[in-house]
Amino acid sequence: MPKVLKYKKGFTIRHHLDELWDRLDCGFKIKVQGFIFLVGLGVVVGGLVWANQRSEKREWLEIRDRGKAQQPLSKVSPVISEPSLRTETE
């Protein structure tokens, strides 16, 4: 099979990296690709965990802010207690 010239402009950095990749052992290539896959998977899982924590924090802050908004209203309205069950003659 005749060797086809991949790069017409000569020896570029990409050419050297391609030649280096072609000469590497198959086991090493699989390890590198597996490492890249695991790092990508870790980034995706980390992003999902971060987004979940962010949404839970936002919900918690909204609930807390709603609670703060209701407190001043409870201070304005008077609290009337029920009449005592004790009789005054005791």
Secondary structure, 3 states (H helix, E strand, C coil): CCCCCCCCCCCCHHHHHHHHHHHCCHHHHHHHHHHHHHHHHHHHHHHHHHHHHHHHHHHHHHHHHHHHHHHHHHHHCCCCCCCCCCCCCC
